[in-house]
Amino acid sequence: MNPRVVKLREEREKNVAKIASLQARNKKIDADIIQIENTDILGMVHEFGLSPDALYELIVAAKKNPIPSMSQTETIETEEENSEE
């Protein structure tokens, strides 16, 4: 077999191994990020003195009656200004 082909196949195998290693590391990083975010969220919940049940009720209420974002507020104000003209 052509030595260049052999060399390229070997390089490709090394690349596959590196990619697998990097993907495994990314999974670990993602898990660490989620764990840190969850810890931060729990800290905020405790800081406000909320129980898990109170947090649940707060989330349910927010989903039923969401607070408009800035872009939504600006759109509403623009529509109101245009209707006054």
FIBA-140213 format. One line per 10 residues: number of its first residue (from 1); their letters; for each residue z, x, y of N, C-alpha, C. Coordinates in steps of 0.02 Angstrom, whole numbers, padded with zeros to 5 digits. Layout:
# residues N
NUM) A) Z X Y Z X Y Z X Y; ...
END
This chain:
# residues 85
1) MNPRVVKLRE) 00000 00042 -00059 00000 00000 00000 00000 00044 00062; -00028 00019 00113 -00033 00055 00176 00037 00070 00203; 00051 00133 00219 00118 00153 00242 00139 00116 00307; 00091 00099 00348 00108 00063 00410 00135 -00007 00394; 00105 -00038 00343 00128 -00105 00323 00200 -00100 00296; 00212 -00050 00255 00279 -00039 00227 00330 -00029 00284; 00311 00013 00331 00356 00027 00387 00369 -00037 00428; 00318 -00075 00441 00326 -00137 00480 00369 -00188 00443; 00360 -00193 00378 00401 -00240 00338 00475 -00219 00340; 00487 -00154 00336 00556 -00129 00339 00587 -00146 00407
11) EREKNVAKIA) 00547 -00134 00459 00572 -00150 00527 00587 -00225 00533; 00543 -00266 00505 00553 -00338 00508 00617 -00358 00472; 00630 -00328 00414 00691 -00343 00377 00753 -00325 00418; 00750 -00268 00452 00806 -00248 00495 00815 -00299 00551; 00760 -00322 00580 00764 -00371 00633 00794 -00437 00609; 00775 -00458 00550 00803 -00519 00521 00879 -00512 00513; 00901 -00455 00491 00973 -00443 00482 01009 -00443 00550; 00979 -00412 00600 01008 -00411 00667 01013 -00482 00696; 00959 -00520 00687 00958 -00589 00712 01013 -00630 00679; 01021 -00623 00614 01073 -00660 00578 01142 -00641 00604
21) SLQARNKKID) 01152 -00577 00616 01215 -00553 00643 01228 -00582 00712; 01178 -00582 00754 01185 -00609 00822 01198 -00684 00821; 01164 -00720 00776 01175 -00792 00771 01247 -00807 00749; 01272 -00768 00703 01341 -00777 00680 01389 -00763 00738; 01375 -00712 00777 01418 -00696 00834 01415 -00752 00886; 01356 -00781 00898 01350 -00836 00944 01390 -00897 00921; 01391 -00910 00856 01431 -00966 00830 01505 -00953 00844; 01527 -00891 00834 01597 -00873 00847 01613 -00881 00922; 01567 -00858 00964 01576 -00865 01037 01581 -00938 01056; 01537 -00980 01029 01538 -01052 01044 01604 -01083 01023
31) ADIIQIENTD) 01629 -01064 00965 01693 -01090 00941 01750 -01068 00987; 01748 -01006 01009 01799 -00980 01055 01797 -01017 01122; 01737 -01030 01147 01730 -01067 01210 01760 -01136 01204; 01745 -01171 01150 01771 -01238 01140 01847 -01236 01135; 01874 -01188 01099 01947 -01182 01093 01980 -01171 01161; 01951 -01127 01201 01979 -01112 01267 01974 -01174 01312; 01917 -01208 01311 01908 -01268 01351 01959 -01322 01330; 01969 -01331 01266 02017 -01380 01242 02088 -01363 01264; 02105 -01299 01261 02171 -01277 01284 02180 -01291 01359; 02127 -01278 01398 02129 -01292 01470 02138 -01367 01483
41) ILGMVHEFGL) 02102 -01408 01445 02108 -01481 01453 02178 -01504 01437; 02206 -01479 01382 02275 -01497 01364 02324 -01476 01419; 02313 -01417 01447 02356 -01394 01501 02353 -01441 01561; 02293 -01464 01579 02287 -01510 01635 02320 -01577 01619; 02313 -01601 01558 02344 -01664 01538 02420 -01658 01544; 02448 -01604 01519 02520 -01594 01523 02543 -01585 01595; 02502 -01552 01635 02519 -01541 01706 02527 -01607 01743; 02486 -01656 01725 02490 -01722 01757 02539 -01768 01721; 02571 -01743 01669 02621 -01782 01634 02592 -01840 01594; 02531 -01833 01571 02499 -01887 01533 02513 -01879 01459
51) SPDALYELIV) 02524 -01935 01427 02529 -01935 01354 02458 -01942 01326; 02448 -01928 01262 02381 -01938 01234 02357 -02010 01242; 02402 -02059 01236 02383 -02129 01245 02362 -02143 01317; 02398 -02114 01365 02381 -02124 01435 02314 -02092 01452; 02301 -02034 01423 02237 -02000 01434 02181 -02043 01405; 02191 -02070 01346 02141 -02114 01315 02127 -02174 01360; 02179 -02206 01386 02170 -02264 01429 02132 -02245 01493; 02147 -02186 01520 02113 -02162 01580 02038 -02152 01567; 02022 -02123 01510 01952 -02111 01492 01916 -02177 01481; 01948 -02224 01447 01917 -02289 01435 01904 -02324 01501
61) AAKKNPIPSM) 01953 -02323 01547 01945 -02355 01612 01889 -02322 01652; 01884 -02256 01648 01831 -02220 01685 01762 -02237 01657; 01757 -02247 01592 01692 -02265 01563 01672 -02336 01584; 01721 -02381 01590 01707 -02450 01609 01687 -02455 01683; 01717 -02413 01725 01705 -02415 01796 01696 -02344 01822; 01637 -02314 01809 01627 -02244 01828 01625 -02235 01904; 01648 -02177 01926 01646 -02159 01997 01575 -02133 02011; 01542 -02159 02064 01474 -02136 02078 01473 -02062 02098; 01422 -02028 02077 01415 -01957 02096 01391 -01953 02167; 01391 -01892 02196 01369 -01882 02264 01297 -01905 02274
71) SQTETIETEE) 01253 -01890 02227 01183 -01908 02235 01176 -01984 02234; 01215 -02019 02194 01213 -02092 02193 01239 -02120 02259; 01292 -02091 02286 01320 -02113 02349 01270 -02103 02406; 01236 -02046 02407 01186 -02033 02458 01129 -02082 02454; 01108 -02100 02393 01054 -02148 02383 01074 -02216 02409; 01135 -02237 02395 01160 -02301 02418 01163 -02302 02494; 01188 -02249 02525 01192 -02246 02598 01123 -02247 02629; 01075 -02212 02599 01006 -02211 02625 00976 -02280 02620; 00987 -02314 02565 00960 -02381 02557 00990 -02429 02608; 01055 -02422 02621 01089 -02464 02671 01061 -02451 02740
81) ENSEE) 01050 -02387 02757 01022 -02370 02822 00951 -02398 02830; 00912 -02393 02778 00844 -02418 02781 00842 -02494 02786; 00889 -02528 02756 00890 -02601 02759 00912 -02626 02827; 00949 -02585 02865 00972 -02604 02931 00915 -02599 02982; 00865 -02559 02968 00810 -02549 03015 00762 -02604 03014
END
